[in-house]
Amino acid sequence: MGVFFKRESRYLPAVNRSVIKGVIFATAEVSDQRYYLYLLNSMQQKTIRGPVKLEFMHSSGRSVAVSEGKKTYVDFGIPGEEVTYALERRKQGFRSGKVVEVIVPSPNRIEPFCAHYGDCGGCTWQHINYLHQLKLKRTILCNALEKYEIETPEIPEVIPSPETHYFRHRLEYAFSARSFGETSFESKHDISPALGFHCFDEPGKVIDIRECYLQQQPSRSICEFIKAYALEHHLDFYDQQQKNGFLRSLSIRVNRSGDTMVVIGFHEDRPVEREKLLRTLRQEFPAIVSACWTVHLSHAHSQMQGEIFPFAESEPYLYKVMGGNRFRVHASSFFQPNAKQAEKIFHTIQQWAGLTGSEKVYDLYTGVGTIALFLAPGAKQVTGIEGSAGAIDDARANARMNGIENAEFMVGDILETFKPEFLEQHGKPDLIVLDPPRSGTLIEIKKTINQSGAKKVIYLSCNPVSLAFDLKQLTEIYRVTRIQPFDMLPHTQHLETLVMLEIC
């Protein structure tokens, strides 16, 4: 299979039977001798298996190879292909591997569009034609529902994302004292600091990002400016091994009009250097309407954990318009990553709810109140519950800002709040809407839903497996009457599924 891969904006052929970007390509000479030696060394450390046919796509986004009665979960393949693969270490009790050679390629295999494919932990399905991605996602959903014996109407095709590039409103970057990925074959002295994403399958390492197709400008320009500024002013990047350094994380949000929020996370606070960096950044990018900072509280992970402080006259908010409503989103609040697709989903929820103006609605995991405020004009009363106090502040502000008076919001862990006593105090709902985290919801919460007497339940899920598991308990009382999958995150295995349940 003759294909070329990108490296440093050049096309270089890979060495035969070399594990690079998950796919082996035609034998050819490579001018960079250090790279050639690196490839040979990589091969010596791998156990090659196959040829074998990839049977199906697992919910993890890996294709499954079956050999000698054992399953191996293989990255960078497509079901139906005949491949050889490099056997990796066992992970969480499963055998895993990466495609080495594609002997019989799928007609749906295409060239990845990003230079970081295979090294970066995002967009791992770039090698698959987008329409085929949608079919694979639908199959993952069908398999999960079949496994748990969930009866549903016929599952329609996945509604594609309105955009397959530059669709994310938020990205989280990490600083690292050393970069990995494509540059890992270089000598230690050649490795420069990185501002980028975590490596594929190695969350403790960071790859320096030179290009990214996930977020619109000025996102990339901001990243490049901050990195160049840091290097010029000798600001040290966080060292994961030594647990020290100044710059730790970077969060960027961009709304449809280009207004931008930046949050820089520091491992330690150095006020003079911090103030100068933020001031220079705002001067350089007028689109930054909110510049904030925080100090990380833990070594455990790179995402922000501490209190977020606005810089100078900034507010820690970004505003977004959806469905005719204006939403305030705090720097720490969750908002759906693909806003255009989320708006389609929320309009679908409105349609399925079929509200007449007399209904009481409970919105669990309400976040900043998006679904609640979409439903409020058609309901008598909407109550949103959310564990994040900051998100509830946003939800209340959003209700006031949009002149919605029949929506109330409560701070509370759903497990501790949404109990039978809650129903006794606040009344029986006509409709319950829930949009839980990827792990799904808990047994006691589902038990309360089943005891609520609600005529309808609308469940928005971002994980087909946890959805199917939750439906197993909910369908003791309800039956699935409508289902619609949506693609929220192209080039990944992730899938949003909207389900309506009605009381039997």
C-alpha positions in Angstrom: 0.0 0.0 0.0 1.8 3.1 -1.2 0.9 6.1 1.0 2.9 9.0 2.3 2.8 10.7 5.7 3.5 14.3 6.7 6.5 15.2 8.8 7.6 18.8 9.3 5.4 20.0 6.4 7.2 17.6 4.0 6.1 14.3 2.6 8.5 11.5 3.4 8.0 7.8 2.6 8.1 5.5 5.6 10.4 2.5 5.9 8.8 -0.9 5.1 7.3 -2.7 8.2 7.8 0.3 10.4 5.3 1.4 13.1 4.7 5.0 12.0 1.3 6.8 12.5 -0.2 3.3 12.9 0.2 2.3 9.2 3.1 0.8 7.2 3.8 2.2 3.8 5.8 1.2 0.7 9.6 0.5 1.1 11.7 3.6 0.2 14.8 5.4 1.1 14.7 8.0 3.9 17.1 10.9 3.8 17.0 11.5 7.5 19.3 8.8 8.8 18.5 9.5 12.5 14.9 8.9 11.7 15.7 5.7 9.8 17.6 4.3 12.8 14.7 5.3 15.1 12.3 3.3 12.9 14.5 0.2 13.0 14.8 0.5 16.8 11.0 0.7 17.1 10.6 -2.4 15.1 13.0 -4.4 17.2 11.0 -3.6 20.3 7.7 -4.8 18.8 6.1 -8.3 18.4 4.5 -8.4 15.0 1.3 -10.5 14.6 -0.8 -11.4 11.5 -1.8 -11.3 8.8 -5.3 -11.2 10.3 -8.6 -9.7 9.3 -10.1 -6.9 11.5 -13.5 -8.1 12.5 -15.5 -5.2 14.0 -15.1 -1.8 15.6 -15.1 -1.8 19.4 -16.8 1.1 21.4 -13.3 2.3 22.3 -12.6 3.2 18.7 -10.3 0.3 18.1 -10.8 -2.5 15.6 -10.8 -6.0 16.9 -8.6 -8.8 15.6 -9.3 -12.4 16.6 -6.4 -14.8 16.4 -6.1 -18.2 18.1 -9.3 -17.4 20.0 -7.9 -14.2 21.5 -9.1 -10.7 20.9 -6.7 -7.9 20.3 -7.9 -4.3 20.2 -6.0 -2.6 17.3 -5.5 1.1 16.7 -5.6 2.8 13.3 -7.4 0.0 11.5 -10.8 -0.3 9.8 -13.0 -3.4 10.1 -12.7 -5.6 7.0 -9.0 -4.8 6.4 -6.4 -7.5 6.4 -3.4 -6.3 8.5 -0.4 -7.2 10.5 -0.1 -5.4 13.9 2.4 -4.7 16.6 1.4 -6.2 19.9 1.6 -3.6 22.6 1.6 -4.1 26.4 -1.6 -5.3 28.0 -3.8 -2.4 29.1 -6.5 -2.8 31.8 -6.4 -6.6 31.1 -6.9 -6.3 27.3 -4.4 -7.1 24.6 -3.8 -4.0 22.4 -1.9 -3.3 19.3 -1.3 -0.9 16.4 -1.6 -1.6 12.7 1.8 -2.1 11.1 1.0 -3.2 7.6 -2.2 -2.8 5.7 -2.3 -5.8 3.3 -5.8 -5.4 2.1 -7.0 -1.9 2.7 -10.6 -0.8 3.2 -12.1 1.3 0.4 -13.0 3.7 3.2 -9.3 4.4 4.1 -8.2 7.9 3.3 -5.1 9.9 4.0 -5.1 11.7 7.4 -5.3 15.5 7.1 -3.2 16.4 10.1 0.6 16.2 10.5 0.1 15.0 14.1 -2.1 12.0 13.3 -0.9 9.0 15.2 1.1 11.0 17.7 -1.6 13.2 19.1 -4.4 11.7 21.2 -7.2 13.5 19.3 -8.9 12.8 16.0 -7.8 9.2 15.8 -10.2 8.3 13.1 -8.7 10.6 10.5 -7.8 7.6 8.3 -11.5 6.8 7.8 -13.8 8.4 5.3 -16.3 10.6 7.2 -19.5 9.0 5.9 -18.1 5.6 7.0 -17.2 7.0 10.4 -20.9 7.7 10.8 -21.8 4.2 9.9 -19.3 2.8 12.3 -20.7 5.0 15.1 -24.2 3.8 14.4 -23.0 0.2 14.6 -21.3 0.8 17.9 -24.6 2.2 19.2 -26.6 -0.8 17.8 -24.2 -3.3 19.3 -24.4 -1.6 22.8 -28.2 -1.7 22.7 -28.3 -5.3 21.5 -25.9 -6.3 24.3 -28.2 -5.1 27.0 -31.3 -6.3 25.1 -32.9 -2.8 24.8 -35.9 -2.7 22.5 -36.0 0.5 20.3 -37.6 1.7 17.1 -35.3 1.3 14.1 -32.2 3.4 14.7 -31.9 6.1 12.0 -28.7 7.2 10.4 -26.4 9.4 12.5 -26.9 13.1 11.8 -23.6 14.4 10.7 -21.8 17.4 12.3 -22.5 20.7 10.4 -18.7 21.1 10.3 -16.0 18.5 10.4 -13.1 21.0 10.9 -12.8 23.9 13.3 -16.0 22.9 15.2 -14.9 23.0 18.8 -15.6 26.0 20.9 -13.0 25.0 23.6 -9.6 23.4 23.6 -7.3 22.5 26.5 -3.6 22.6 25.9 -0.7 21.5 28.2 2.8 22.9 28.6 5.6 20.4 28.9 9.4 20.9 29.5 10.0 18.3 26.8 8.0 17.3 23.7 7.3 13.8 22.6 5.8 12.1 19.5 7.5 12.7 16.2 10.6 14.3 17.9 11.1 11.4 20.3 13.9 9.9 18.1 16.0 13.1 18.6 18.7 13.3 21.2 17.6 14.6 24.6 19.4 17.9 24.0 17.4 18.5 20.7 14.0 18.1 22.4 12.3 21.5 22.9 9.5 22.5 25.3 6.0 21.7 24.1 2.7 23.5 24.1 0.2 21.0 22.8 -1.9 17.9 23.5 -1.3 14.7 25.3 0.3 11.9 23.3 -1.8 9.1 21.9 -2.3 6.4 24.6 0.4 8.2 26.8 -1.4 10.9 28.8 1.7 11.7 30.8 3.5 13.0 27.7 2.8 16.0 25.6 3.3 16.5 21.9 4.1 20.0 20.5 1.3 21.0 18.2 2.1 23.0 15.0 -1.3 22.7 13.4 -4.8 21.8 14.5 -8.1 21.5 12.7 -10.4 21.6 15.8 -10.8 25.3 16.6 -11.1 28.5 14.6 -8.7 31.4 14.7 -7.4 33.1 16.7 -6.8 29.9 18.6 -3.6 28.7 16.8 -2.2 32.2 16.6 -2.6 32.6 20.4 -0.8 29.3 21.0 2.1 30.2 18.8 2.4 33.7 20.3 2.4 32.4 23.9 5.0 29.7 23.2 7.2 32.2 21.4 6.8 34.8 24.2 7.6 32.2 26.8 10.8 31.0 25.1 11.9 34.6 24.5 11.4 35.6 28.1 12.7 32.3 29.5 9.5 31.3 31.2 9.9 27.6 32.1 7.3 25.0 31.1 6.0 22.5 33.6 8.2 19.4 34.0 6.1 16.3 34.7 9.0 14.4 36.1 10.5 17.1 38.3 7.0 18.5 39.3 8.2 22.1 38.7 8.0 24.9 36.2 5.9 28.0 35.7 3.5 27.5 32.7 1.1 24.5 33.1 -2.1 24.7 31.0 -3.9 26.8 28.5 -7.7 26.9 27.8 -9.1 28.7 24.8 -12.7 29.2 24.0 -13.9 30.9 20.8 -17.6 31.8 20.0 -19.1 32.1 16.5 -18.3 35.8 16.3 -14.6 35.2 17.2 -14.8 36.5 20.7 -12.2 34.6 22.7 -11.6 33.6 26.3 -8.1 32.5 27.4 -7.3 30.9 30.8 -3.6 30.3 31.6 -2.9 27.8 34.3 0.3 28.2 36.3 2.1 25.7 38.4 3.2 28.5 40.7 2.3 32.1 40.9 4.9 34.7 39.9 2.9 37.9 39.8 5.3 40.1 37.8 5.8 37.5 35.0 2.1 36.6 35.0 0.9 40.2 34.7 3.3 41.0 31.9 2.3 37.9 29.9 -1.4 38.5 30.2 -1.1 42.2 29.4 1.0 41.5 26.3 -1.4 38.8 25.2 -4.4 41.1 25.4 -2.6 43.9 23.5 -1.6 41.5 20.8 -5.1 40.0 20.4 -8.1 42.4 20.6 -10.4 39.4 20.1 -9.6 38.3 23.6 -12.6 39.6 25.6 -11.8 37.5 28.7 -8.2 36.9 29.9 -8.0 34.8 33.1 -5.5 32.8 35.1 -5.4 30.2 37.8 -2.8 28.3 39.9 -3.0 24.5 39.7 -3.7 22.8 43.0 -2.4 19.3 42.1 0.3 17.5 40.3 -2.2 14.8 39.3 -3.4 16.2 36.0 -3.0 19.2 33.7 -6.5 20.5 33.7 -7.4 23.5 35.8 -8.5 22.9 39.4 -8.0 26.2 41.2 -10.0 29.3 41.5 -10.1 31.3 38.2 -9.2 35.0 38.4 -10.0 37.6 35.7 -7.1 39.8 34.6 -7.5 43.6 34.8 -11.0 44.6 33.5 -11.8 41.2 32.1 -14.8 39.2 33.2 -14.5 35.4 33.5 -17.3 34.8 31.0 -17.8 34.2 27.3 -21.2 34.8 25.7 -22.8 32.5 23.1 -26.0 32.7 21.2 -28.1 29.6 20.6 -31.8 29.2 19.7 -32.5 32.9 20.1 -31.1 32.9 23.6 -27.9 34.4 24.9 -25.8 32.3 27.3 -23.1 33.4 29.7 -20.5 30.7 30.2 -18.0 30.9 33.1 -14.4 29.9 32.5 -15.0 26.8 34.6 -18.4 25.8 33.3 -19.1 23.0 30.8 -20.6 23.9 27.5 -21.2 21.4 24.6 -18.0 21.3 22.5 -19.7 21.5 19.1 -22.2 24.4 19.5 -23.8 24.1 16.0 -24.6 20.4 16.5 -25.7 21.1 20.1 -28.2 23.6 18.9 -29.7 21.0 16.5 -30.0 18.6 19.4 -31.7 21.1 21.7 -34.2 22.0 19.0 -34.9 18.2 18.7 -35.5 18.0 22.4 -38.0 20.9 22.1 -39.9 19.0 19.4 -39.9 15.7 21.2 -41.1 17.3 24.4 -44.2 18.6 22.8 -44.9 21.0 25.6 -48.3 22.7 25.9 -47.6 25.3 28.6 -49.0 23.3 31.5 -46.0 20.9 32.2 -43.6 20.7 35.1 -40.1 19.8 33.8 -37.0 18.7 35.7 -33.6 19.1 34.0 -30.9 17.0 35.6 -27.3 17.9 35.1 -28.5 21.3 33.8 -25.1 22.9 33.5 -25.5 26.6 32.5 -29.2 25.9 31.8 -29.1 25.5 28.0 -31.7 22.7 27.7 -33.8 24.2 30.5 -34.0 27.6 28.8 -34.8 26.0 25.5 -37.8 24.2 27.1 -39.0 27.0 29.4 -41.1 29.0 26.9 -43.3 25.9 26.3 -43.6 24.8 30.0 -45.3 25.9 33.1 -42.2 25.5 35.3 -38.7 24.2 34.6 -36.3 23.2 37.5 -32.6 22.6 36.7 -30.3 20.8 39.1 -26.5 20.9 38.8 -23.6 20.1 41.1 -21.4 23.0 40.0 -22.2 26.2 41.9 -20.5 28.3 39.1 -22.6 26.7 36.4 -25.8 27.4 38.4 -24.7 31.1 38.7 -24.5 31.1 35.0 -27.8 29.4 34.5 -29.6 32.0 36.8 -27.9 34.8 35.0 -28.9 33.4 31.7 -32.5 33.1 32.7 -32.5 36.8 33.8 -30.7 37.9 30.7 -33.3 36.2 28.4 -36.3 37.4 30.4 -37.3 33.8 31.4 -39.1 33.8 34.7 -40.4 30.2 34.9 -37.0 28.6 35.3 -35.4 28.0 38.6 -32.0 26.4 39.3 -30.7 24.5 42.3 -27.1 23.7 43.3 -26.7 20.1 44.5 -25.2 16.7 43.7 -27.9 14.9 41.7 -27.5 11.8 43.8 -28.1 13.7 47.0 -30.7 16.1 45.6 -32.9 14.2 43.3 -34.6 11.8 45.7 -38.1 10.8 46.5 -38.2 13.5 49.1 -37.4 16.0 46.4 -40.5 14.8 44.4 -42.7 15.1 47.5 -41.5 18.7 48.1 -41.5 20.0 44.5 -44.2 17.9 42.9 -44.5 15.2 40.3 -42.9 16.1 36.9 -44.5 15.6 33.5 -41.1 15.5 31.8 -37.6 14.7 33.0 -34.6 15.6 30.9 -31.1 14.3 31.7 -27.7 14.9 30.1 -25.3 13.0 32.4 -21.5 12.7 32.1 -19.9 10.0 30.0 -20.2 7.4 32.7 -24.0 7.7 32.7 -26.2 8.1 35.8 -26.4 6.2 39.0 -28.7 3.4 40.1 -30.4 5.5 42.8 -31.1 8.3 40.4 -32.6 5.9 37.8 -34.7 4.5 40.6 -36.0 7.9 41.5 -36.8 8.6 37.8 -38.8 5.3 37.6 -40.7 6.3 40.8 -41.3 9.9 39.6 -44.5 9.3 37.6 -43.2 11.4 34.7 -44.9 10.6 31.5 -41.8 11.2 29.4 -38.0 11.0 30.0 -35.6 12.5 27.4 -32.0 11.2 27.8 -29.1 12.8 26.0 -26.0 10.5 26.2 -22.4 10.9 25.0 -21.6 7.2 25.5 -23.5 4.4 23.8 -22.4 1.8 26.3 -23.4 3.7 29.5 -26.6 4.7 27.7 -27.5 1.1 27.0 -26.7 0.1 30.6 -28.9 2.9 32.0 -31.7 2.1 29.7 -31.8 -1.5 31.1 -33.1 -0.1 34.4 -35.2 2.7 33.0 -37.1 0.4 30.6 -38.4 -1.5 33.6 -41.0 1.4 33.7 -40.6 3.1 30.4 -40.3 2.1 26.7 -38.1 3.7 24.1 -40.3 5.5 21.6 -37.8 7.6 19.7 -34.0 7.6 19.2 -31.7 9.7 17.2 -27.8 9.7 17.1 -25.9 12.8 16.4 -22.2 13.2 15.6 -20.8 15.8 18.0 -17.0 14.9 17.6 -16.0 14.0 14.0 -12.9 11.8 13.6 -13.4 10.1 16.9 -15.5 7.2 18.1 -17.6 9.4 20.3 -21.4 9.7 19.7 -24.3 11.7 21.1 -27.6 9.9 21.3 -31.0 11.3 22.1 -33.6 8.9 23.4 -37.2 9.5 24.4 -38.8 7.1 26.9 -42.6 7.1 27.6 -44.3 5.4 30.4 -45.6 1.9 29.6 
